[in-house]
Amino acid sequence: MGETTLHNLINSTLLKRAGLEHYKLFDTWAALSFIDSIYIYGSRARGDFLPHSDIDIAINCPTASAEDWLMLESMAENAPILHKMHLQRYDSLEEGLFKDQIDKYKKVLYAKAR
């Protein structure tokens, strides 16, 4: 999984490769008990992103309430980041082409310790 911190199990190697090592939002999300995993997908996961490429994130949070999800969306919208972030609730995605594309390229940014 790359280098991780003992505190939060964020994949710091992947964050750096994706150009996101300065964003603390992922640490904040990893501390939330209802989040099981955070995936990065798209150009930042593939490694072919440009300096102004957006950030594609899928969050697996099957026990999250509607209010929890709205909080995550609000945090993403209000985060002090330079790039547009697209947030998907992974556990709610229907089977199909979009989910298949996420699954094909996703990289695990965070996984809850079991």
TORPA-4810 file (N, C-alpha, C, O; in nm, 3 decimals):
<nodes>
NODE_1_0.083_-0.118_0.000_0.000_0.000_0.000_0.087_0.125_0.000_0.032_0.235_-0.001_M
NODE_2_0.216_0.114_0.001_0.301_0.231_0.007_0.324_0.270_0.152_0.280_0.202_0.244_G
NODE_3_0.393_0.382_0.171_0.418_0.429_0.307_0.288_0.475_0.370_0.206_0.540_0.305_E
NODE_4_0.269_0.441_0.494_0.152_0.487_0.567_0.196_0.541_0.701_0.302_0.504_0.753_T
NODE_5_0.114_0.627_0.757_0.141_0.671_0.892_0.067_0.577_0.985_-0.038_0.524_0.948_T
NODE_6_0.120_0.556_1.102_0.053_0.468_1.197_-0.078_0.529_1.245_-0.171_0.457_1.280_L
NODE_7_-0.085_0.662_1.245_-0.203_0.730_1.297_-0.327_0.707_1.212_-0.434_0.679_1.267_H
NODE_8_-0.317_0.717_1.081_-0.439_0.717_1.002_-0.439_0.626_0.879_-0.541_0.618_0.810_N
NODE_9_-0.330_0.559_0.852_-0.322_0.465_0.741_-0.349_0.527_0.604_-0.394_0.458_0.513_L
NODE_10_-0.323_0.657_0.589_-0.332_0.723_0.458_-0.210_0.680_0.376_-0.098_0.677_0.428_I
NODE_11_-0.231_0.648_0.251_-0.122_0.609_0.163_-0.049_0.735_0.117_-0.084_0.795_0.016_N
NODE_12_0.053_0.774_0.192_0.125_0.898_0.165_0.204_0.893_0.035_0.223_0.995_-0.030_S
NODE_13_0.249_0.775_-0.004_0.320_0.761_-0.131_0.228_0.793_-0.247_0.266_0.865_-0.339_T
NODE_14_0.107_0.740_-0.243_0.009_0.768_-0.348_-0.030_0.915_-0.348_-0.043_0.976_-0.454_L
NODE_15_-0.049_0.973_-0.230_-0.082_1.116_-0.223_0.025_1.199_-0.293_-0.007_1.290_-0.369_L
NODE_16_0.150_1.166_-0.268_0.260_1.242_-0.329_0.262_1.222_-0.480_0.277_1.318_-0.555_K
NODE_17_0.248_1.097_-0.526_0.247_1.070_-0.671_0.133_1.142_-0.741_0.146_1.182_-0.857_R
NODE_18_0.021_1.159_-0.670_-0.096_1.225_-0.728_-0.092_1.377_-0.710_-0.184_1.447_-0.752_A
NODE_19_0.014_1.427_-0.649_0.028_1.571_-0.629_-0.065_1.627_-0.523_-0.103_1.744_-0.530_G
NODE_20_-0.103_1.545_-0.426_-0.202_1.586_-0.325_-0.148_1.582_-0.183_-0.225_1.584_-0.088_L
NODE_21_-0.017_1.576_-0.168_0.041_1.556_-0.035_0.017_1.672_0.062_0.033_1.654_0.183_E
NODE_22_-0.020_1.788_0.012_-0.041_1.904_0.100_-0.185_1.917_0.148_-0.214_2.004_0.231_H
NODE_23_-0.273_1.835_0.099_-0.415_1.846_0.136_-0.444_1.763_0.261_-0.423_1.642_0.261_Y
NODE_24_-0.493_1.828_0.364_-0.522_1.762_0.492_-0.663_1.703_0.498_-0.696_1.632_0.592_K
NODE_25_-0.746_1.732_0.397_-0.883_1.682_0.395_-0.888_1.531_0.406_-0.976_1.476_0.472_L
NODE_26_-0.795_1.462_0.343_-0.795_1.316_0.345_-0.769_1.261_0.486_-0.827_1.160_0.525_F
NODE_27_-0.682_1.328_0.561_-0.659_1.290_0.701_-0.785_1.309_0.783_-0.819_1.226_0.868_D
NODE_28_-0.854_1.418_0.758_-0.980_1.446_0.830_-1.082_1.338_0.800_-1.146_1.287_0.892_T
NODE_29_-1.097_1.304_0.674_-1.193_1.200_0.636_-1.155_1.065_0.695_-1.241_0.991_0.743_W
NODE_30_-1.027_1.032_0.694_-0.982_0.902_0.745_-1.014_0.887_0.894_-1.026_0.775_0.943_A
NODE_31_-1.026_0.997_0.965_-1.056_0.992_1.108_-1.205_0.969_1.136_-1.243_0.946_1.251_A
NODE_32_-1.289_0.975_1.033_-1.433_0.957_1.053_-1.467_0.809_1.059_-1.429_0.733_0.970_L
NODE_33_-1.537_0.769_1.161_-1.563_0.626_1.185_-1.648_0.560_1.078_-1.639_0.438_1.060_S
NODE_34_-1.730_0.634_1.006_-1.819_0.574_0.907_-1.754_0.554_0.770_-1.817_0.500_0.680_F
NODE_35_-1.630_0.597_0.753_-1.561_0.579_0.625_-1.477_0.452_0.632_-1.389_0.439_0.717_I
NODE_36_-1.506_0.358_0.540_-1.430_0.233_0.533_-1.307_0.247_0.444_-1.201_0.193_0.475_D
NODE_37_-1.322_0.318_0.332_-1.209_0.335_0.240_-1.230_0.456_0.152_-1.343_0.501_0.128_S
NODE_38_-1.118_0.509_0.104_-1.118_0.622_0.013_-1.032_0.581_-0.106_-0.919_0.536_-0.090_I
NODE_39_-1.088_0.598_-0.225_-1.017_0.564_-0.349_-0.994_0.691_-0.430_-1.077_0.781_-0.431_Y
NODE_40_-0.882_0.695_-0.497_-0.858_0.797_-0.598_-0.867_0.725_-0.731_-0.817_0.613_-0.745_I
NODE_41_-0.928_0.787_-0.829_-0.939_0.726_-0.961_-0.919_0.835_-1.066_-0.896_0.951_-1.032_Y
NODE_42_-0.928_0.799_-1.191_-0.908_0.897_-1.298_-0.761_0.924_-1.323_-0.675_0.841_-1.294_G
NODE_43_-0.734_1.043_-1.378_-0.598_1.076_-1.422_-0.496_1.076_-1.308_-0.380_1.040_-1.328_S
NODE_44_-0.537_1.116_-1.189_-0.442_1.118_-1.077_-0.407_0.977_-1.032_-0.296_0.954_-0.983_R
NODE_45_-0.498_0.883_-1.046_-0.468_0.743_-1.014_-0.382_0.679_-1.122_-0.293_0.599_-1.093_A
NODE_46_-0.411_0.715_-1.247_-0.334_0.658_-1.359_-0.195_0.720_-1.370_-0.104_0.658_-1.425_R
NODE_47_-0.178_0.842_-1.318_-0.050_0.909_-1.326_-0.033_0.996_-1.449_0.078_1.041_-1.477_G
NODE_48_-0.142_1.021_-1.523_-0.132_1.104_-1.643_-0.203_1.239_-1.625_-0.252_1.297_-1.722_D
NODE_49_-0.207_1.288_-1.501_-0.275_1.415_-1.473_-0.187_1.533_-1.512_-0.065_1.522_-1.521_F
NODE_50_-0.252_1.646_-1.535_-0.186_1.772_-1.563_-0.191_1.859_-1.437_-0.266_1.826_-1.344_L
NODE_51_-0.114_1.968_-1.432_-0.113_2.049_-1.309_-0.250_2.096_-1.262_-0.272_2.112_-1.142_P
NODE_52_-0.342_2.118_-1.353_-0.474_2.168_-1.314_-0.583_2.061_-1.325_-0.701_2.095_-1.327_H
NODE_53_-0.545_1.935_-1.332_-0.644_1.827_-1.341_-0.728_1.821_-1.214_-0.680_1.851_-1.104_S
NODE_54_-0.853_1.781_-1.231_-0.942_1.766_-1.116_-0.901_1.645_-1.033_-0.812_1.568_-1.071_D
NODE_55_-0.967_1.630_-0.919_-0.939_1.521_-0.827_-1.064_1.434_-0.821_-1.170_1.480_-0.780_I
NODE_56_-1.051_1.308_-0.861_-1.163_1.215_-0.860_-1.150_1.122_-0.739_-1.053_1.048_-0.727_D
NODE_57_-1.249_1.129_-0.650_-1.246_1.054_-0.525_-1.374_0.973_-0.511_-1.483_1.024_-0.534_I
NODE_58_-1.359_0.846_-0.474_-1.474_0.761_-0.440_-1.457_0.720_-0.295_-1.350_0.676_-0.253_A
NODE_59_-1.565_0.734_-0.219_-1.560_0.701_-0.076_-1.656_0.586_-0.049_-1.774_0.593_-0.083_I
NODE_60_-1.604_0.481_0.013_-1.686_0.367_0.053_-1.726_0.389_0.199_-1.644_0.383_0.290_N
NODE_61_-1.856_0.414_0.219_-1.905_0.445_0.355_-2.046_0.388_0.372_-2.142_0.464_0.386_C
NODE_62_-2.059_0.255_0.372_-2.192_0.192_0.375_-2.275_0.223_0.498_-2.398_0.210_0.493_P
NODE_63_-2.214_0.263_0.608_-2.292_0.293_0.728_-2.321_0.443_0.744_-2.384_0.484_0.842_T
NODE_64_-2.277_0.522_0.649_-2.298_0.667_0.658_-2.444_0.702_0.635_-2.511_0.643_0.550_A
NODE_65_-2.492_0.797_0.710_-2.628_0.848_0.690_-2.627_0.951_0.577_-2.521_0.990_0.528_S
NODE_66_-2.745_0.992_0.536_-2.755_1.097_0.434_-2.688_1.225_0.485_-2.623_1.296_0.408_A
NODE_67_-2.703_1.254_0.612_-2.641_1.373_0.670_-2.488_1.361_0.670_-2.418_1.458_0.645_E
NODE_68_-2.438_1.241_0.698_-2.293_1.219_0.693_-2.240_1.249_0.553_-2.138_1.315_0.537_D
NODE_69_-2.310_1.198_0.451_-2.266_1.219_0.313_-2.270_1.367_0.276_-2.179_1.417_0.211_W
NODE_70_-2.375_1.436_0.316_-2.384_1.580_0.290_-2.268_1.654_0.356_-2.216_1.750_0.299_L
NODE_71_-2.229_1.611_0.475_-2.115_1.671_0.543_-1.987_1.651_0.461_-1.907_1.744_0.447_M
NODE_72_-1.966_1.530_0.408_-1.847_1.503_0.326_-1.846_1.591_0.202_-1.743_1.647_0.166_L
NODE_73_-1.961_1.603_0.137_-1.971_1.688_0.018_-1.940_1.833_0.053_-1.869_1.901_-0.022_E
NODE_74_-1.992_1.880_0.164_-1.966_2.017_0.207_-1.818_2.038_0.238_-1.761_2.141_0.203_S
NODE_75_-1.757_1.940_0.303_-1.615_1.950_0.333_-1.533_1.958_0.204_-1.437_2.035_0.196_M
NODE_76_-1.570_1.879_0.104_-1.499_1.881_-0.024_-1.516_2.015_-0.094_-1.420_2.071_-0.147_A
NODE_77_-1.638_2.067_-0.093_-1.665_2.195_-0.158_-1.595_2.311_-0.090_-1.554_2.406_-0.157_E
NODE_78_-1.580_2.305_0.040_-1.524_2.416_0.117_-1.377_2.400_0.153_-1.320_2.485_0.220_N
NODE_79_-1.317_2.291_0.110_-1.176_2.266_0.141_-1.088_2.368_0.069_-1.117_2.407_-0.044_A
NODE_80_-0.980_2.410_0.134_-0.888_2.505_0.071_-0.795_2.433_-0.028_-0.676_2.419_-0.004_P
NODE_81_-0.853_2.390_-0.138_-0.776_2.319_-0.241_-0.784_2.395_-0.372_-0.880_2.469_-0.396_I
NODE_82_-0.685_2.377_-0.455_-0.677_2.449_-0.581_-0.747_2.378_-0.696_-0.771_2.438_-0.800_L
NODE_83_-0.782_2.253_-0.677_-0.838_2.172_-0.785_-0.984_2.139_-0.758_-1.025_2.127_-0.643_H
NODE_84_-1.061_2.125_-0.864_-1.200_2.081_-0.849_-1.199_1.934_-0.807_-1.121_1.854_-0.859_K
NODE_85_-1.285_1.901_-0.712_-1.293_1.764_-0.664_-1.428_1.704_-0.701_-1.533_1.763_-0.675_M
NODE_86_-1.425_1.587_-0.763_-1.546_1.510_-0.791_-1.555_1.399_-0.688_-1.465_1.315_-0.678_H
NODE_87_-1.663_1.398_-0.613_-1.681_1.303_-0.504_-1.793_1.206_-0.539_-1.903_1.248_-0.576_L
NODE_88_-1.766_1.077_-0.526_-1.865_0.973_-0.552_-1.879_0.885_-0.428_-1.781_0.853_-0.361_Q
NODE_89_-2.002_0.848_-0.399_-2.025_0.753_-0.290_-2.017_0.613_-0.350_-2.111_0.566_-0.414_R
NODE_90_-1.905_0.548_-0.328_-1.875_0.420_-0.393_-1.978_0.313_-0.360_-2.020_0.239_-0.449_Y
NODE_91_-2.018_0.303_-0.235_-2.110_0.196_-0.194_-2.251_0.215_-0.250_-2.333_0.124_-0.241_D
NODE_92_-2.280_0.331_-0.308_-2.412_0.355_-0.367_-2.412_0.349_-0.519_-2.517_0.362_-0.581_S
NODE_93_-2.296_0.329_-0.579_-2.289_0.324_-0.725_-2.354_0.197_-0.777_-2.332_0.088_-0.724_L
NODE_94_-2.433_0.212_-0.881_-2.493_0.095_-0.946_-2.388_0.029_-1.035_-2.297_0.094_-1.086_E
NODE_95_-2.404_-0.102_-1.052_-2.315_-0.173_-1.144_-2.333_-0.114_-1.283_-2.445_-0.081_-1.323_E
NODE_96_-2.225_-0.100_-1.355_-2.232_-0.044_-1.489_-2.099_0.014_-1.530_-1.998_-0.003_-1.462_G
NODE_97_-2.101_0.083_-1.643_-1.979_0.134_-1.704_-1.902_0.230_-1.612_-1.780_0.220_-1.601_L
NODE_98_-1.973_0.322_-1.546_-1.905_0.418_-1.460_-1.833_0.348_-1.345_-1.716_0.376_-1.319_F
NODE_99_-1.901_0.259_-1.276_-1.839_0.186_-1.165_-1.725_0.098_-1.217_-1.621_0.085_-1.152_K
NODE_100_-1.745_0.038_-1.333_-1.638_-0.044_-1.393_-1.513_0.039_-1.418_-1.401_-0.008_-1.396_D
NODE_101_-1.530_0.163_-1.466_-1.416_0.250_-1.492_-1.345_0.289_-1.361_-1.222_0.293_-1.355_Q
NODE_102_-1.424_0.316_-1.259_-1.362_0.345_-1.128_-1.283_0.223_-1.081_-1.168_0.236_-1.039_I
NODE_103_-1.345_0.106_-1.087_-1.279_-0.017_-1.040_-1.152_-0.047_-1.119_-1.055_-0.099_-1.063_D
NODE_104_-1.153_-0.015_-1.246_-1.037_-0.044_-1.332_-0.914_0.037_-1.290_-0.802_-0.014_-1.293_K
NODE_105_-0.934_0.162_-1.252_-0.821_0.252_-1.226_-0.804_0.294_-1.081_-0.706_0.360_-1.048_Y
NODE_106_-0.897_0.258_-0.994_-0.891_0.310_-0.856_-0.765_0.263_-0.784_-0.714_0.153_-0.806_K
NODE_107_-0.718_0.350_-0.697_-0.607_0.320_-0.607_-0.656_0.349_-0.466_-0.729_0.445_-0.444_K
NODE_108_-0.616_0.266_-0.372_-0.659_0.282_-0.234_-0.576_0.392_-0.168_-0.455_0.379_-0.150_V
NODE_109_-0.644_0.499_-0.132_-0.581_0.610_-0.063_-0.586_0.588_0.088_-0.495_0.626_0.162_L
NODE_110_-0.695_0.526_0.132_-0.714_0.496_0.274_-0.801_0.371_0.286_-0.897_0.355_0.211_Y
NODE_111_-0.767_0.285_0.379_-0.851_0.170_0.413_-0.850_0.155_0.564_-0.744_0.152_0.627_A
NODE_112_-0.968_0.146_0.621_-0.981_0.132_0.766_-0.910_0.005_0.811_-0.925_-0.101_0.750_K
NODE_113_-0.834_0.016_0.917_-0.768_-0.101_0.974_-0.873_-0.196_1.027_-0.967_-0.154_1.095_A
NODE_114_-0.859_-0.323_0.998_-0.958_-0.424_1.041_-0.903_-0.502_1.157_-0.970_-0.591_1.208_R
</nodes>
